[in-house]
Amino acid sequence: MTQTPVTPPPAVRNIEFKAVLLLILLAVLVGASALYVMYARGVFDETQQLVLQADDSEGVFVGMDMTFSGFPIGRVRRIELAPGGGAHILLDVPRKDAHLLTESSVFTLTRGLVGGSNLRAFTGVPTDPPLPDGAERKVLIGDATAEIPRLVADARELMKNLTTLTGENSALATSLANLQATTDQLKGPRGALGVLMGNEANAQKLIGALDRTNALLAKVDSIAAKTDVQVFGKAGVMPEARAAVEQLNSALNEARTSLKKIDGILTDAQAVANNAKMATNDLGTLRAEIDTSLRKVEGMIDQLNRRWPFSRQPEIKLP
């Protein structure tokens, strides 16, 4: 049996050149991706520097974002040791976002029990002047882990007080024993009355006083019933008083009628008095006219007496 000879594949032309071209294309793609990522991260944006002063830089790392209302507006570029022993956190803030930070802005660094630290900025008055380039501000640190020792100490003190409170000779145990004794007394024959009085003798006195009070109230009820009969019965005081009131109303009605008649008489008398007054006025006028006439007649008589030569005594007499 004869074997068919295997034909070798044709050789690829310019394989070295193609390989170099592929490598160059791959490098260009990697470089373009890196440039795009840097552009997206704002590496080529114009920035200004902000320095935050902190007591320590725990939880802060290079490349950490500073947020404003949940949006990153700055990035930690470097962390330095301050001359006084603290930490200087240098941030790059893009110029387009720098107007959000003003002279009154507050910067905080919070460290939680779970997760990383958060660097935040808050601006209370947006109309204040903006922060200048290279401004230094104090950062406020809120560390939740710093409260753990105090919480442990408080919990230990609470457990100690709870142990003292629930001890055998504690005030709570004594109060519970007294409460149990009071409950037993409530279950007794006198019940709550025995608890209030303290002993059997006082409770018995109170019961006797209540019995006497009930008897006295029964007597009072009997007297009230008799009084009701005597006052409101058919032969009681109230019917007689009602009859007297009716008689008094009748007498008042008669007096009212009489007063109306007297009012009419007084009205007539007033009319008569007015007429008499008018007549009196007319008499006065008439008397004045008569006096005038008499004076005129007297003047005429005087003139006749002066002119009559033979008579010395006048014979004319006036009425």
C-alpha positions, 0 to 999 in steps of 0.5 A, spaced: 500 500 500 502 506 497 502 513 502 499 519 499 505 525 500 502 530 504 503 537 501 506 543 506 501 549 507 504 555 503 508 560 506 505 566 509 508 572 506 511 578 510 509 574 516 514 579 520 511 585 518 504 583 520 506 581 527 509 588 528 503 591 525 499 587 530 503 589 536 503 596 534 496 596 533 495 593 540 499 598 543 495 604 540 489 601 543 492 600 549 494 607 549 488 610 547 484 606 552 489 609 557 488 616 555 480 615 555 480 613 562 485 618 564 480 623 560 474 620 564 478 621 570 479 628 569 487 628 569 487 633 563 482 638 567 485 644 569 485 644 577 486 648 583 489 645 589 486 645 596 490 643 603 486 639 608 489 639 615 487 633 619 490 630 626 492 624 622 491 621 615 488 614 618 483 611 612 485 617 607 489 614 601 492 617 594 486 617 589 481 618 594 475 622 592 472 628 596 464 628 594 459 634 594 452 632 595 454 625 593 458 627 587 466 627 586 469 634 586 476 633 588 481 627 588 487 626 594 493 627 590 498 627 596 498 626 603 504 629 607 506 630 614 505 637 617 510 640 621 506 640 627 505 633 627 498 632 624 497 631 616 496 635 610 491 632 605 493 635 598 487 635 593 486 637 586 479 640 585 477 641 578 476 649 576 469 647 573 467 645 580 471 649 584 465 654 585 461 650 589 467 651 595 466 657 598 469 661 604 464 658 609 465 651 606 466 645 611 470 639 610 469 632 614 472 625 614 468 620 617 470 613 619 465 607 619 465 601 623 464 597 616 467 600 609 472 605 608 472 612 610 469 618 606 471 625 605 465 630 604 465 637 603 459 642 605 457 649 603 452 652 607 452 659 604 453 658 596 453 666 595 460 667 599 466 668 596 469 662 593 476 658 596 482 661 593 487 656 590 492 653 595 487 654 601 488 651 607 482 648 611 481 644 617 477 637 616 472 635 622 473 627 623 468 623 625 470 616 628 465 611 629 471 606 632 473 611 637 466 611 641 467 603 642 471 604 648 466 608 651 461 604 649 464 598 652 465 602 659 458 604 659 456 597 658 460 594 663 457 599 668 450 598 666 451 590 667 454 592 674 448 596 676 443 591 673 447 586 678 446 590 684 439 592 682 437 584 682 441 582 688 438 578 693 438 584 698 437 589 693 431 594 694 428 591 688 428 584 691 425 587 698 420 591 694 418 584 690 417 581 697 413 587 700 408 586 693 407 579 694 405 580 702 400 585 699 398 580 694 397 575 700 393 580 704 388 582 698 387 575 697 384 575 704 377 576 707 378 583 708 381 584 701 383 591 699 380 594 705 385 590 710 391 592 706 388 600 706 387 599 714 393 595 715 390 591 721 384 587 722 382 592 728 382 598 724 378 594 718 373 592 723 372 599 725 371 602 718 366 597 717 362 599 723 362 606 721 359 604 714 354 600 718 352 606 722 352 611 716 347 606 712 343 606 718 343 614 718 342 614 711 336 610 712 333 615 717 334 620 713 330 617 707 324 616 712 324 623 714 325 625 707 319 621 705 315 624 711 317 631 709 315 630 701 308 628 704 307 634 708 310 639 703 307 636 697 301 632 699 294 634 698 294 637 705 301 639 705 304 646 705 305 647 697 297 646 695 295 651 700 301 656 698 299 655 691 291 657 692 294 663 696 298 665 690 292 664 685 288 669 690 294 674 690 294 673 682 286 675 682 287 681 687 292 683 683 288 683 676 282 687 680 288 692 682 290 692 675 283 694 672 282 699 678 288 702 676 286 703 669 280 706 671 284 711 675 288 712 669 282 714 665 279 719 670 286 722 671 286 723 663 280 727 664 282 731 670 288 733 666 284 735 660 279 739 665 285 742 668 288 744 661 281 748 659 281 751 666 288 754 665 286 756 658 280 760 661 284 763 666 289 766 661 283 769 657 280 772 664 287 775 665 286 778 658 279 781 659 281 784 666 287 788 662 282 790 657 277 792 662 282 796 666 284 800 660 277 802 659 276 804 666 282 808 665 279 811 659 273 813 662 276 816 668 280 820 664 274 823 660 270 824 667 276 828 669 276 832 663 268 833 664 269 836 671 274 841 669 270 843 664 263 844 668 263 850 671 257 850 675 258 844 679 263 843 684 261 836 686 261 831 680 254 826 680 257 821 675 259 815 679 262 809 676 259 802 677 
